[in-house]
Amino acid sequence: MSQGLFATLQQLLGAAHVQSSEEAAPYLTDKQGRYVGQVIAAVHPANTEEVAAVVRACVANDTPIVVQGGNTGLMGGATPDASGRAVLLLLNRLNRVRYVDTDNDTLTVEAGCILQTVQDVARNAGRLFPLSLGAEGSCTIGGNLGTNAGGTAVLRYGNTRELTLGLEVVTAQGEIWNGLRGLRKDNTGYDLRDLFIGSEGTLGIITAATLKLFPLPNAQATALLAFDSLAQAVQFLSHARAGFGASLTAFELLSADCLALLREQFPQGAQPFLSADQPWFALLELSDNHSESHAREAFEEVLGEAFENSLLANALIAESLAQSEALWLLREHMSEAQKRAGRNMKHDISVPISRIVDFVADTDALLQAKFPGVRHFTFGHLGDGNLHYNVAHPLGSTVDAHMANYAALSLLVHDSAHAHGGSISAEHGIGQRKLDLLERYKSPVELDLMRRIKQALDPKNLLNPGKVIEAVQS
């Protein structure tokens, strides 16, 4: 059957766009090298109609389909399993910008467009597409939609779901749903768009999207802030929201340990406050639609009030674009700094902002009691409650010895996040890595509803099986 399907796929797409498992090897390992799969074929369709034709061929042969964008995900959601039964569907050729509508402030692009390209197209049209994350030079819009990606500007603009007005989707039956409506109000039944966003390719294959655009800010202001405690940082965030309003774009938390690691791994980079005693820092960005002077005045007023009310220990305001970029590199280099220092246990969790102080204090204490000496590298999007709560090996120990405790340590972190009203996945998704955890943290009603949706839209369980939710067993 696989040989017949391979030949059929070659007829549909052309032999040059169908690869064997050996030829497709670069696509069969996830970004972190944790999962390696095999496939009948990897296919590169050129348009939505070809995607639909591939799906229909796979359905006729009872063959699973795994869709992949830029392969930058962290949960193994775009990697096939090792059985070799699946077809890997790559959307890199679906990379066209279909329409820019500046009157409606929308941009319609295909799923294989690189995020940075979308940002550039919007900027060239005098608009802003605000989704921004570390992998923006290689991740695709389809992958961003599939995982409902977050990034650094969620505080002001929301996740990918909030940035999307319409979708084009190929269903599990190979039908094409054209929902590329640039409407901000459409109250005509179930919101299918939001169902597919964040489903990681398990309910349908997103092939295009109509995205929201925003005015380009006339000025941006950046500051690195120092705090005497995490509680003070949370209190300042409330003050900043009240003072800046919608202009507050980003509020990225960094612990003193994170800054020390950055100094160690990037000694040529910006090193502000590193001699100070403060344990917590935050990178704040303000986007102003008026002028540089207006942004500066707002900064001085809000920060001045914060100093007067003991909500801030120190502040460094960038005086130029170069200084602003240097400060942002602190945040952007965190993943690479950790990689250079050796593997650690990464946790993408979210809790209500009002519970963050308790979560960090309680979880730090629990880990030190059970795994003495582990080092905490906590950073992330404090403005929306999403922390990257990462834990490194104790000094004097080894990375391998530390990683041997992965299951027990991560369970403790996730249990704590759940106990504080949080989530075990804020922006990275579930994929296959966290699949087994849903049974522990989702209620039976939630799990049943998810399975019923999967069964209704993909009754043969052919779309990305083994990811997000275990299908109903027939």
C-alpha positions in Angstrom: 0.0 0.0 0.0 2.8 2.4 0.9 4.4 2.0 -2.6 1.1 2.6 -4.3 0.5 5.7 -2.2 4.0 7.0 -2.9 3.4 6.7 -6.6 0.0 8.4 -6.2 1.6 11.3 -4.3 4.2 11.7 -7.1 1.4 11.9 -9.7 -0.4 14.5 -7.6 2.5 16.8 -6.9 5.3 15.8 -9.3 8.2 13.5 -8.3 10.4 16.4 -7.4 8.1 17.3 -4.5 7.8 13.9 -2.9 10.6 12.6 -0.8 11.4 9.2 0.7 12.0 8.8 4.4 15.7 8.8 3.8 15.6 12.0 1.7 13.4 13.7 4.2 15.7 13.0 7.2 16.2 16.7 8.1 12.5 17.0 8.7 12.1 13.9 10.8 13.8 15.1 14.0 12.4 17.8 16.2 14.3 21.0 17.1 15.7 19.6 20.3 16.6 16.2 19.0 14.3 14.4 21.4 12.0 12.7 18.8 13.0 11.0 15.6 10.4 9.6 13.2 10.0 7.7 9.9 7.5 8.3 7.1 6.2 6.8 3.9 6.9 10.1 2.2 7.4 13.8 2.8 5.4 15.9 0.5 5.7 19.6 -0.5 2.4 20.7 -2.0 2.3 24.1 -3.9 -1.2 25.2 -3.0 -4.3 24.5 -0.9 -5.8 22.3 -3.7 -2.8 20.1 -3.6 -2.9 19.9 0.2 -6.5 18.7 -0.1 -5.6 16.2 -2.8 -2.8 14.7 -0.6 -5.3 14.4 2.3 -7.9 12.6 0.2 -5.2 10.2 -1.0 -4.1 9.5 2.5 -7.7 9.0 3.7 -8.3 6.5 0.9 -5.2 4.6 2.2 -5.9 5.0 5.9 -2.6 6.8 6.2 -1.9 9.3 9.0 -0.8 12.8 8.1 1.6 15.0 10.1 1.9 18.6 9.1 5.0 20.7 9.7 5.9 24.3 9.3 9.3 25.7 10.4 10.0 22.7 12.8 10.8 25.1 15.6 8.3 23.7 18.1 9.4 22.4 21.5 6.9 19.7 22.2 7.4 17.3 19.3 4.1 18.2 17.8 5.3 18.3 14.2 7.4 15.1 14.3 6.0 11.8 13.0 6.4 8.6 15.1 8.8 5.9 14.4 6.3 3.5 12.8 6.9 4.8 9.3 3.1 4.8 8.5 2.6 8.5 8.1 3.0 11.0 5.4 4.7 14.2 6.4 3.1 17.3 4.9 5.4 20.3 4.6 3.9 23.7 3.9 7.1 25.5 2.9 5.9 26.1 -0.7 2.6 27.7 0.5 4.5 30.9 1.2 2.6 33.6 -0.8 1.2 36.9 0.5 -2.3 36.9 -1.0 -3.6 40.3 0.0 -2.8 43.4 2.0 -5.8 45.5 2.9 -4.7 48.7 4.7 -8.3 50.1 4.8 -9.4 47.0 6.8 -6.0 46.6 8.5 -5.7 43.0 7.5 -3.1 40.8 5.8 -3.9 37.5 4.2 -1.0 35.0 3.9 -0.4 31.4 3.3 0.6 29.1 6.2 4.2 28.6 5.0 5.1 32.2 5.3 8.0 32.9 7.7 6.8 35.1 10.6 9.6 37.6 10.0 8.4 37.9 6.3 4.9 38.7 7.5 6.3 41.4 9.9 8.3 42.9 7.0 5.3 42.9 4.6 3.2 44.6 7.2 5.9 47.2 7.9 6.3 47.9 4.2 2.6 48.7 4.1 3.0 51.1 7.0 1.5 48.7 9.5 2.5 46.5 12.4 2.0 42.8 12.8 2.9 42.5 16.4 3.5 38.7 16.9 7.2 38.5 17.9 9.2 35.6 19.3 12.7 34.2 19.3 12.2 31.9 16.3 10.6 34.5 14.1 13.3 34.2 11.4 12.4 30.5 10.8 9.0 29.7 12.3 5.9 29.9 10.1 2.5 31.4 10.4 0.9 28.0 10.1 3.0 26.8 13.1 2.2 29.9 15.0 -1.5 29.3 14.4 -1.3 25.6 15.2 0.2 26.3 18.6 -1.5 29.6 19.3 2.0 31.1 19.8 2.5 33.9 22.3 5.7 35.9 22.4 6.8 39.2 23.9 3.8 41.4 22.9 0.9 39.4 24.3 0.4 41.9 27.0 -0.8 44.5 24.5 -1.9 42.5 21.4 -2.8 39.0 22.6 -1.8 35.6 21.4 -2.0 34.5 17.8 -5.6 33.6 18.2 -6.4 37.3 19.0 -4.4 38.4 16.0 -6.4 36.3 13.5 -9.7 37.1 11.8 -10.1 34.2 9.3 -8.7 30.9 8.2 -8.5 28.6 5.2 -8.5 25.0 6.4 -8.3 21.6 4.7 -10.4 19.2 6.7 -9.6 15.6 7.7 -11.8 14.5 4.7 -9.8 16.6 2.2 -12.5 19.4 1.9 -11.5 23.0 1.8 -13.1 25.5 4.2 -12.6 29.1 3.0 -13.1 31.2 6.1 -10.8 34.0 5.1 -13.2 36.7 6.2 -11.7 39.9 7.4 -14.5 40.6 9.8 -14.2 41.7 13.3 -17.9 41.0 14.0 -19.4 37.8 12.6 -22.0 36.3 15.0 -23.3 33.5 12.7 -22.8 30.3 14.8 -19.9 28.4 16.2 -16.5 30.0 15.9 -14.7 27.4 13.8 -11.6 29.6 13.5 -10.8 29.4 17.2 -11.3 25.7 17.2 -8.5 25.1 14.7 -6.1 27.6 16.2 -4.1 25.9 18.9 -5.2 22.4 17.7 -1.6 21.5 16.5 -2.8 20.0 13.2 -5.1 17.4 14.9 -8.4 18.8 13.7 -7.6 20.3 10.3 -4.7 21.7 8.3 -4.5 25.5 8.2 -3.3 26.6 4.8 -3.9 30.4 5.0 -5.0 33.1 7.4 -6.3 36.6 7.5 -4.4 38.5 10.2 -5.0 41.8 12.0 -2.7 44.7 11.4 -2.1 47.7 13.6 -0.7 51.2 13.2 3.1 51.4 13.3 4.0 53.2 16.6 5.6 56.6 16.2 7.9 55.9 19.1 9.1 53.1 21.3 10.7 53.4 24.7 12.6 50.6 26.5 13.8 50.4 30.1 15.4 47.8 32.3 14.0 47.9 35.8 15.4 46.5 39.0 13.2 45.3 41.9 13.9 44.5 45.5 11.4 41.5 45.3 9.2 39.7 42.9 6.2 41.1 44.8 7.5 44.6 44.1 7.7 43.7 40.4 4.1 42.5 40.3 3.0 45.7 42.1 4.9 47.8 39.7 3.2 46.0 36.8 -0.3 47.1 38.1 1.1 50.6 38.4 2.4 50.6 34.8 -0.8 49.3 33.4 -2.7 52.1 35.0 -0.2 54.7 34.0 0.6 53.6 30.4 -2.7 52.0 29.5 -2.7 50.3 26.1 0.8 51.7 25.3 2.4 49.1 27.6 3.6 46.5 25.1 5.9 44.2 27.0 7.0 43.4 30.5 9.6 40.6 30.5 10.8 39.3 33.8 14.5 38.2 34.4 15.9 37.0 37.7 19.4 38.1 38.9 20.5 34.5 38.2 19.5 34.9 34.6 21.4 38.1 34.2 24.5 36.5 35.8 24.2 33.6 33.3 24.0 36.1 30.5 27.1 37.8 31.7 28.9 34.5 31.8 27.8 33.3 28.4 27.7 36.6 26.6 30.5 38.7 28.2 30.4 41.2 25.3 26.7 42.0 25.7 24.9 44.6 27.8 25.6 44.2 31.5 23.5 46.7 33.4 22.8 46.4 37.1 25.0 43.4 37.5 26.8 44.8 40.5 23.5 45.7 42.2 21.8 43.6 44.9 18.3 43.4 43.4 17.1 39.9 42.8 14.6 40.6 40.0 14.6 42.7 36.8 12.1 43.4 34.1 12.4 44.6 30.5 9.6 47.1 29.8 8.6 48.4 26.4 6.2 51.2 25.6 4.8 51.8 22.1 3.6 55.3 21.6 1.4 56.6 18.8 2.4 60.2 19.4 6.1 61.1 19.5 9.4 60.3 21.1 9.0 63.2 23.5 5.5 62.0 24.5 6.8 58.5 25.2 9.7 59.9 27.2 7.4 62.1 29.3 5.1 59.1 30.0 8.1 57.1 31.1 9.4 59.7 33.4 6.0 60.3 35.0 5.2 56.7 35.6 8.6 55.7 36.7 8.9 58.8 38.9 5.7 57.9 40.7 6.9 54.3 41.1 10.1 55.5 42.8 8.0 57.8 45.1 5.8 54.9 46.1 8.7 52.4 46.6 7.6 50.2 43.6 10.9 50.4 41.9 14.5 50.1 43.1 16.4 51.2 39.9 15.8 51.9 36.2 17.9 52.3 33.1 16.1 53.9 30.2 17.5 53.3 26.7 18.6 56.5 25.2 18.9 55.2 21.6 17.7 52.4 19.3 21.1 50.7 19.8 20.7 50.8 23.6 17.2 49.4 23.2 18.3 46.6 21.0 21.1 45.8 23.4 18.7 45.5 26.3 16.3 43.3 24.3 19.2 41.0 23.5 19.3 40.1 27.2 15.9 38.5 26.8 16.5 37.1 23.4 19.8 35.4 24.4 18.3 33.6 27.4 17.6 30.3 25.5 21.1 30.3 24.0 22.8 31.1 27.3 21.1 28.1 28.9 22.0 25.9 26.0 25.7 26.9 26.3 25.6 26.3 30.0 24.2 22.7 29.6 20.8 21.3 29.4 18.2 22.2 32.0 14.6 21.3 32.8 12.3 23.8 31.0 8.8 24.5 32.1 6.4 26.7 30.1 3.8 27.4 32.8 1.3 30.1 33.4 -0.5 31.2 36.6 -2.7 34.2 37.4 -0.4 37.2 37.9 -1.8 37.6 41.4 -0.4 34.1 42.2 3.0 34.4 40.7 4.8 35.5 43.9 3.4 32.5 45.9 4.0 30.1 43.0 7.7 31.0 42.7 8.3 31.0 46.5 6.5 27.8 47.1 8.0 25.9 44.1 11.5 27.1 44.8 11.2 25.9 48.4 9.7 22.5 47.3 12.5 21.9 44.8 15.3 22.9 47.2 13.8 20.5 49.8 13.8 17.6 47.5 16.6 18.4 45.1 19.1 20.5 47.1 21.2 22.9 45.2 19.3 23.1 42.0 19.5 26.5 40.3 16.5 28.4 39.2 16.5 30.4 36.0 13.1 32.0 36.0 12.2 34.5 33.3 9.4 35.2 30.9 6.3 37.1 30.1 5.2 38.4 33.6 2.7 40.8 31.9 0.5 37.8 30.9 1.4 35.4 33.7 3.6 33.1 31.5 6.9 32.1 33.2 9.7 29.9 31.8 10.4 28.2 35.1 13.7 26.5 34.2 15.8 24.5 36.6 19.5 23.7 36.2 21.8 21.2 37.8 23.5 22.0 41.1 27.0 23.4 40.9 29.4 20.5 41.6 26.9 18.0 40.1 26.5 16.9 36.5 23.8 17.6 33.9 23.2 13.9 33.4 22.6 13.3 37.1 20.2 16.3 37.2 18.3 15.2 34.1 17.8 11.7 35.6 15.4 13.4 38.0 13.4 15.0 35.1 10.1 13.2 35.6 9.9 13.7 39.4 11.1 17.3 39.3 8.9 18.4 36.5 5.9 16.7 38.1 6.5 18.8 41.2 6.6 22.0 39.1 3.5 21.1 37.2 1.6 20.1 40.3 2.5 23.4 41.9 1.4 25.4 38.8 -1.9 23.5 38.8 -2.3 24.0 42.6 -1.9 27.8 42.0 -4.7 27.8 39.4 -2.2 27.7 36.5 -1.5 25.7 33.3 1.3 23.3 32.4 1.5 24.8 28.9 1.2 28.5 28.3 2.5 29.0 24.8 4.4 25.9 23.6 1.5 23.5 23.2 1.1 19.9 24.2 2.4 17.9 21.2 3.6 14.5 22.2 5.8 15.5 25.1 3.0 16.6 27.4 0.3 14.3 26.1 0.2 12.0 29.2 0.0 15.0 31.5 -3.5 16.1 30.4 -5.1 13.1 32.2 -3.6 14.5 35.4 -4.6 18.1 35.1 -7.7 18.2 32.8 -11.1 17.3 34.3 -12.9 14.3 32.9 -15.5 16.6 31.3 -12.8 18.6 29.5 -11.1 15.5 28.2 -14.4 14.0 27.1 -15.3 17.2 25.2 -11.9 17.3 23.5 -12.1 13.7 22.4 -15.6 14.2 21.1 -14.5 17.2 19.0 -11.5 15.1 17.7 -13.9 12.2 16.9 -16.3 14.5 15.1 -13.8 16.3 12.9 -11.3 13.5 12.4 -13.2 10.2 12.9 -10.4 8.1 11.4 -7.8 9.7 13.6 -5.5 10.4 10.7 -4.5 14.0 11.5 -1.4 14.1 13.7 -2.3 11.1 15.8 -0.7 10.8 19.2 -0.6 14.5 19.7 -2.6 16.8 22.1 -5.3 14.3 22.9 -5.6 10.5 22.7 -8.4 9.7 20.3 -11.5 7.6 21.2 -10.7 3.9 21.0 -13.1 2.2 18.6 
